[in-house]
Amino acid sequence: MALTAETTDPRIPPRDRVVLRYLLERHAEERGDKVFVKFVDGSEWTYTDMLERTKERAAGLRKLGVQQGDHVLCFLPSSPEAIEVWYGLNYLGAVYIPANPAYKGNLLAHVVKNSDARLVVSHKELVERFADVDLAKLEDIVHVGGDGPDVPGLKKHSGSVLTDTPVDEAELALERPIEPWHTQGVWYTSGTTGPSKGALSSYLHSYTMFSEETWPFITADDRYMINLPVYHLGGTGLFNSMLLRGGSNAFIQRFQTGAFWQQVRDTGSTVVFLLGAMAAFLESQPPSPDDRDHPMRVMFMVPIVDDVPAFGERFGVEVRTIYNMTEICTPIVSGPTPSLAGTCGRMRDGVDVRLVDENDLEVPVGEVGEFIVRCDTPWGMNHGYLNMPEATANAWRNG
């Protein structure tokens, strides 16, 4: 299969630089024994291991009838199993739709209906929540982690189908290539202004947001500590950023202030993303002679602490910050260890940003306005909200 996308547009990279299936196959061939994921217990997955696990999950998903382009709901905590299901789905060209495991009742019912999913992969402890909601198009449920209760209207499948189905390469063949502009996943927004919206995200969207072109200071030699949930774009996007580079990840199920620096040392992590109060929690710890005894090199912060240079000096790290959201493409990136209080950085190459009023006219310097962004790369941002045409039209206007 040709690895060049079916386009003459020079802004579209080859498939094996963008699309998960071809990226993983290429890295497994070129750097198979390199560690791709390291866990806090010392266990590791190499690129070869990750490809084998991905094919195994893909074989099980295919047995369940998953086809290229299908929407599949994933209702799992942030875990190795969630990563494997995500990779298995994308290997088939199916769409990964994670739901926050805290969802229940109306929140869960909204996502179930909006997702258009026929199949859901759920942790056994979460299965019972489906008994209380409208199942919409759902027909099948896979129980991960053991046997959960029956749900009327859903056909139950053991999680063993994902681990014990023999891999048949012919069964995993694709009807057509997976293109960079095809939908990789649907990530739901916070829902603070109404029902959560499912942002449609292509492989090229993730590439534009997290690749070396956007973050050239993160390389294949780095190991990204992933302690944000993989049911959120923060976790999946950062994890994917190292697949794009051929780098590695350290998987931590959740951030813990007291354990953080020891986990950095144990996993050899060199990059991390600190969201919300995480940086402030680390800063509030009593100074220690070990504050610089670690391999950490770059720490992203959103938002930044009050005195970034002092933080960088204390811990011996380069601090970066950005402005981003699920729908866009990291249009604002800071330089190393910014000294301007409250900054989120400057506009990077490849984007156009404006601050406008209700008529999309630029507001004067110093006045409050709405931040709008446009990306030079086709499919470099989300391509709409799933089954929400009015919200899509409102977000995408005037180019």
C-alpha positions as CSV (number, residue, x, y, z in Angstrom):
1,M,0.0,0.0,0.0
2,A,1.4,3.4,-1.0
3,L,2.2,5.5,2.1
4,T,1.7,8.8,0.3
5,A,-1.7,10.3,0.9
6,E,-3.9,10.6,-2.2
7,T,-3.3,14.3,-2.6
8,T,-0.9,16.6,-4.4
9,D,-1.1,19.2,-1.6
10,P,2.4,19.6,-0.2
11,R,1.0,20.6,3.2
12,I,-0.2,17.0,3.8
13,P,2.5,14.7,5.1
14,P,2.8,11.0,4.1
15,R,0.5,8.6,5.9
16,D,3.3,7.0,7.9
17,R,4.1,10.3,9.5
18,V,0.5,11.0,10.5
19,V,-1.8,8.0,10.7
20,L,-1.5,5.7,13.7
21,R,-1.6,2.4,11.9
22,Y,1.2,3.3,9.5
23,L,3.2,5.2,12.1
24,L,3.2,2.3,14.5
25,E,4.2,-0.2,11.7
26,R,7.0,2.0,10.6
27,H,8.4,2.5,14.1
28,A,8.1,-1.2,14.9
29,E,10.2,-1.9,11.8
30,E,12.7,0.8,12.3
31,R,13.1,0.8,16.1
32,G,11.3,-2.3,17.3
33,D,13.2,-2.8,20.6
34,K,13.0,0.8,21.6
35,V,10.7,1.4,24.7
36,F,7.5,3.0,23.7
37,V,5.7,2.9,27.1
38,K,7.3,2.6,30.5
39,F,5.2,2.0,33.6
40,V,5.8,2.8,37.2
41,D,6.1,-0.8,38.2
42,G,9.1,-1.1,35.9
43,S,7.4,-3.0,33.1
44,E,7.8,-1.8,29.5
45,W,6.2,-2.1,26.0
46,T,8.6,-1.8,23.1
47,Y,7.4,-0.6,19.7
48,T,7.2,-4.3,18.7
49,D,5.1,-5.1,21.8
50,M,2.8,-2.2,21.1
51,L,2.2,-3.4,17.5
52,E,1.5,-6.9,18.7
53,R,-0.9,-5.7,21.4
54,T,-2.6,-3.4,18.9
55,K,-3.1,-6.2,16.4
56,E,-4.5,-8.5,19.1
57,R,-7.1,-5.9,20.2
58,A,-7.9,-5.1,16.5
59,A,-8.5,-8.8,15.9
60,G,-10.9,-9.0,18.8
61,L,-12.7,-5.8,17.7
62,R,-13.0,-7.2,14.1
63,K,-14.5,-10.4,15.5
64,L,-17.1,-8.1,17.2
65,G,-17.9,-6.7,13.8
66,V,-16.0,-3.4,13.9
67,Q,-15.3,-2.0,10.5
68,Q,-13.4,0.9,9.1
69,G,-15.1,4.2,9.9
70,D,-17.3,2.7,12.7
71,H,-17.8,4.7,15.9
72,V,-17.0,2.7,19.1
73,L,-17.5,4.0,22.6
74,C,-14.9,3.4,25.2
75,F,-16.0,3.7,28.9
76,L,-12.8,2.9,30.7
77,P,-10.6,4.6,33.3
78,S,-7.2,5.9,32.3
79,S,-5.4,2.6,32.0
80,P,-3.2,0.4,29.8
81,E,-6.4,-1.3,28.6
82,A,-7.8,2.0,27.4
83,I,-4.6,2.7,25.4
84,E,-4.9,-0.8,23.8
85,V,-8.5,-0.4,22.8
86,W,-7.8,3.1,21.3
87,Y,-4.9,1.7,19.3
88,G,-6.8,-1.4,18.2
89,L,-9.7,0.8,16.9
90,N,-7.4,3.2,15.0
91,Y,-5.5,0.2,13.5
92,L,-8.8,-0.8,11.9
93,G,-9.5,2.7,10.8
94,A,-12.4,2.9,13.3
95,V,-13.2,6.0,15.4
96,Y,-12.2,6.0,19.1
97,I,-14.8,7.8,21.2
98,P,-13.8,7.9,24.9
99,A,-16.3,8.9,27.6
100,N,-15.3,10.2,31.0
101,P,-15.8,7.3,33.5
102,A,-17.4,9.8,35.9
103,Y,-20.4,10.1,33.5
104,K,-23.7,8.7,34.5
105,G,-27.4,9.4,34.0
106,N,-28.2,12.2,31.6
107,L,-24.5,13.0,30.9
108,L,-23.8,9.4,29.8
109,A,-27.1,9.2,27.9
110,H,-26.2,12.3,25.9
111,V,-22.8,10.8,24.9
112,V,-24.3,7.4,24.1
113,K,-26.9,9.0,21.8
114,N,-24.5,11.5,20.2
115,S,-21.8,9.0,19.5
116,D,-23.8,6.9,17.0
117,A,-21.9,3.9,18.5
118,R,-23.2,0.3,18.2
119,L,-20.5,-1.2,20.5
120,V,-19.2,0.0,23.8
121,V,-16.1,-1.3,25.6
122,S,-16.7,-0.8,29.4
123,H,-15.0,-1.6,32.6
124,K,-17.0,-4.1,34.6
125,E,-17.5,-1.6,37.5
126,L,-19.2,0.9,35.1
127,V,-21.4,-1.5,33.2
128,E,-24.5,-1.1,35.5
129,R,-24.7,2.6,34.5
130,F,-26.0,1.6,31.1
131,A,-29.1,0.1,32.7
132,D,-30.3,3.6,33.6
133,V,-30.0,5.3,30.3
134,D,-31.5,5.3,26.8
135,L,-29.2,2.9,24.8
136,A,-29.9,4.7,21.5
137,K,-28.0,2.6,18.8
138,L,-26.0,0.5,21.3
139,E,-26.3,-3.2,20.8
140,D,-23.1,-4.8,22.2
141,I,-21.0,-4.3,25.3
142,V,-17.6,-5.7,26.1
143,H,-16.8,-6.2,29.8
144,V,-13.2,-5.4,30.7
145,G,-11.6,-6.4,34.0
146,G,-14.1,-9.2,34.7
147,D,-17.7,-10.1,34.5
148,G,-20.1,-7.2,35.2
149,P,-23.9,-7.3,35.4
150,D,-26.2,-8.0,32.5
151,V,-27.8,-4.9,30.9
152,P,-31.2,-5.4,29.3
153,G,-30.9,-4.6,25.6
154,L,-27.2,-5.1,25.3
155,K,-25.4,-8.3,24.2
156,K,-22.6,-9.1,26.7
157,H,-19.1,-10.1,25.5
158,S,-16.2,-11.1,27.7
159,G,-13.1,-9.0,27.7
160,S,-11.3,-12.1,26.6
161,V,-12.4,-11.5,23.1
162,L,-10.0,-8.6,23.0
163,T,-7.0,-10.6,24.2
164,D,-7.6,-14.2,23.0
165,T,-8.7,-13.8,19.4
166,P,-6.0,-15.1,17.0
167,V,-4.5,-12.5,14.8
168,D,-5.4,-13.1,11.1
169,E,-3.5,-10.6,9.0
170,A,-6.1,-11.0,6.2
171,E,-8.9,-10.1,8.6
172,L,-7.0,-6.9,9.6
173,A,-6.6,-5.8,6.0
174,L,-8.3,-2.5,5.1
175,E,-10.8,-1.9,2.3
176,R,-9.1,1.5,1.6
177,P,-6.1,3.4,3.0
178,I,-6.6,5.4,6.2
179,E,-6.0,9.0,5.2
180,P,-4.6,11.8,7.3
181,W,-7.9,13.6,7.1
182,H,-10.0,10.7,8.3
183,T,-11.5,10.9,11.8
184,Q,-9.3,9.4,14.5
185,G,-11.4,10.2,17.5
186,V,-14.2,12.2,19.0
187,W,-13.4,14.1,22.2
188,Y,-16.2,15.6,24.3
189,T,-15.8,19.1,25.5
190,S,-16.4,20.1,29.2
191,G,-20.0,21.0,28.6
192,T,-19.8,24.2,30.7
193,T,-22.1,26.1,28.3
194,G,-24.5,23.3,27.5
195,P,-24.4,19.6,26.6
196,S,-20.9,18.4,25.9
197,K,-20.0,18.7,22.2
198,G,-18.1,15.8,20.4
199,A,-15.2,17.4,18.6
200,L,-14.4,15.5,15.4
201,S,-10.6,15.1,15.3
202,S,-8.6,13.8,12.3
203,Y,-5.2,12.2,12.4
204,L,-3.9,15.4,10.8
205,H,-5.5,17.5,13.6
206,S,-3.5,15.6,16.2
207,Y,-0.4,15.9,14.0
208,T,-0.8,19.6,13.6
209,M,-1.4,20.1,17.3
210,F,1.5,18.0,18.7
211,S,4.1,17.3,16.0
212,E,7.7,18.5,15.9
213,E,6.6,21.3,13.6
214,T,4.6,22.8,16.4
215,W,6.8,21.7,19.3
216,P,10.3,21.4,17.8
217,F,11.9,21.4,21.3
218,I,10.4,18.0,22.0
219,T,12.3,15.2,20.2
220,A,12.5,11.4,19.7
221,D,15.0,11.2,22.5
222,D,12.4,12.4,25.1
223,R,10.1,10.4,27.3
224,Y,6.7,12.1,28.0
225,M,5.2,11.5,31.4
226,I,1.5,11.0,30.7
227,N,-0.5,11.6,33.9
228,L,-3.5,13.2,32.3
229,P,-6.4,10.8,31.5
230,V,-6.5,9.1,28.1
231,Y,-10.2,9.7,27.9
232,H,-9.3,13.4,27.4
233,L,-7.4,14.9,24.5
234,G,-4.8,16.1,27.0
235,G,-3.8,12.5,27.7
236,T,-4.3,11.0,24.2
237,G,-2.7,13.9,22.4
238,L,0.4,14.0,24.5
239,F,0.7,10.2,24.2
240,N,0.3,10.5,20.4
241,S,3.0,13.2,20.3
242,M,5.6,10.7,21.1
243,L,4.3,8.2,18.5
244,L,4.6,11.0,15.9
245,R,8.3,11.4,16.9
246,G,9.3,7.8,17.5
247,G,9.9,8.7,21.2
248,S,8.5,7.1,24.4
249,N,6.0,7.6,27.1
250,A,5.8,7.0,30.8
251,F,2.3,6.1,31.8
252,I,1.1,7.3,35.2
253,Q,-2.6,6.8,36.0
254,R,-2.9,10.0,37.9
255,F,-0.9,12.9,39.3
256,Q,0.3,12.7,42.9
257,T,2.2,15.6,44.3
258,G,4.2,13.6,46.9
259,A,5.1,10.8,44.4
260,F,5.8,13.0,41.4
261,W,9.6,13.4,41.5
262,Q,10.2,9.8,42.4
263,Q,8.0,8.7,39.5
264,V,10.0,11.0,37.2
265,R,13.2,9.3,38.3
266,D,11.8,5.7,38.2
267,T,10.5,6.2,34.6
268,G,13.2,8.4,33.2
269,S,10.7,11.0,32.2
270,T,12.1,14.1,30.5
271,V,8.9,16.0,29.6
272,V,5.5,16.6,31.4
273,F,2.4,18.7,31.1
274,L,1.2,20.3,34.3
275,L,-2.5,21.3,34.1
276,G,-4.4,23.5,36.6
277,A,-2.9,23.5,40.1
278,M,-0.4,20.7,39.5
279,A,2.6,23.1,39.1
280,A,1.5,25.1,42.2
281,F,1.3,21.9,44.2
282,L,4.9,21.0,43.3
283,E,6.0,24.5,44.0
284,S,4.4,24.4,47.5
285,Q,6.5,21.5,48.6
286,P,9.4,22.3,51.0
287,P,12.7,22.8,49.2
288,S,14.9,19.7,49.1
289,P,18.5,18.9,48.1
290,D,16.9,16.5,45.6
291,D,15.0,19.2,43.7
292,R,17.4,18.9,40.8
293,D,18.1,15.2,41.1
294,H,16.0,14.0,38.1
295,P,16.0,13.7,34.3
296,M,13.1,16.1,33.7
297,R,14.0,18.6,31.0
298,V,10.9,20.5,29.9
299,M,7.7,21.2,32.0
300,F,4.7,22.6,30.3
301,M,2.4,24.6,32.6
302,V,-1.2,25.8,31.9
303,P,-1.5,28.2,33.6
304,I,2.0,29.3,34.6
305,V,3.0,29.9,38.2
306,D,3.6,33.5,39.4
307,D,7.4,33.3,39.2
308,V,8.4,31.0,36.3
309,P,12.2,31.8,36.4
310,A,12.3,30.9,40.1
311,F,10.5,27.6,39.5
312,G,12.8,26.8,36.6
313,E,15.9,27.6,38.6
314,R,14.7,25.6,41.6
315,F,14.0,22.4,39.7
316,G,16.6,22.9,36.9
317,V,14.0,22.7,34.1
318,E,12.9,24.6,31.1
319,V,9.3,25.9,31.5
320,R,6.9,26.3,28.5
321,T,3.3,27.3,28.3
322,I,0.7,27.3,25.5
323,Y,-2.8,28.3,24.6
324,N,-4.9,25.4,23.3
325,M,-8.2,23.7,23.4
326,T,-9.7,20.4,22.1
327,E,-10.9,22.0,18.9
328,I,-7.8,23.9,17.7
329,C,-4.1,23.4,17.0
330,T,-1.9,24.9,19.7
331,P,-1.7,28.3,18.0
332,I,0.1,30.0,20.9
333,V,3.4,28.7,22.3
334,S,5.8,30.4,24.6
335,G,9.6,30.6,24.5
336,P,11.6,28.9,27.2
337,T,10.9,29.9,30.8
338,P,8.9,33.1,30.2
339,S,9.2,35.9,32.7
340,L,6.0,37.8,31.8
341,A,3.4,37.1,34.4
342,G,0.2,35.5,33.0
343,T,1.5,34.9,29.5
344,C,0.4,32.1,27.3
345,G,3.0,32.7,24.6
346,R,3.1,34.1,21.1
347,M,1.4,33.1,17.8
348,R,3.4,30.3,16.1
349,D,4.1,29.9,12.4
350,G,1.3,28.3,10.4
351,V,-1.7,30.0,12.1
352,D,-3.6,33.2,12.0
353,V,-5.2,34.6,15.2
354,R,-7.4,37.6,15.9
355,L,-9.3,39.1,18.8
356,V,-12.7,40.2,17.6
357,D,-16.1,41.6,18.7
358,E,-19.5,40.1,18.0
359,N,-19.3,41.1,14.3
360,D,-15.8,39.4,13.9
361,L,-14.2,42.9,13.7
362,E,-10.9,43.3,15.6
363,V,-11.1,45.1,18.9
364,P,-8.7,47.8,19.9
365,V,-5.5,46.8,21.8
366,G,-6.3,46.5,25.5
367,E,-9.9,45.6,25.0
368,V,-11.6,42.2,25.7
369,G,-12.7,40.2,22.6
370,E,-13.3,36.7,21.3
371,F,-10.2,34.8,20.3
372,I,-10.5,33.3,16.8
373,V,-8.0,31.1,15.0
374,R,-7.3,29.8,11.5
375,C,-4.8,27.2,10.5
376,D,-2.8,27.0,7.3
377,T,-2.8,23.2,7.2
378,P,-6.0,21.6,5.8
379,W,-7.7,19.5,8.5
380,G,-5.3,21.0,11.0
381,M,-8.1,21.7,13.5
382,N,-11.3,19.9,14.3
383,H,-13.8,19.3,11.5
384,G,-17.0,20.0,13.4
385,Y,-19.1,18.8,16.2
386,L,-20.6,15.3,15.8
387,N,-24.3,15.5,15.1
388,M,-24.4,19.2,16.1
389,P,-24.6,21.2,12.8
390,E,-25.7,24.4,14.4
391,A,-22.9,24.4,16.9
392,T,-20.5,23.6,14.0
393,A,-21.8,26.4,11.9
394,N,-21.4,28.8,14.8
395,A,-17.8,27.8,15.5
396,W,-16.7,27.8,11.8
397,R,-17.5,31.1,10.3
398,N,-15.8,33.6,8.0
399,G,-13.1,31.1,7.4
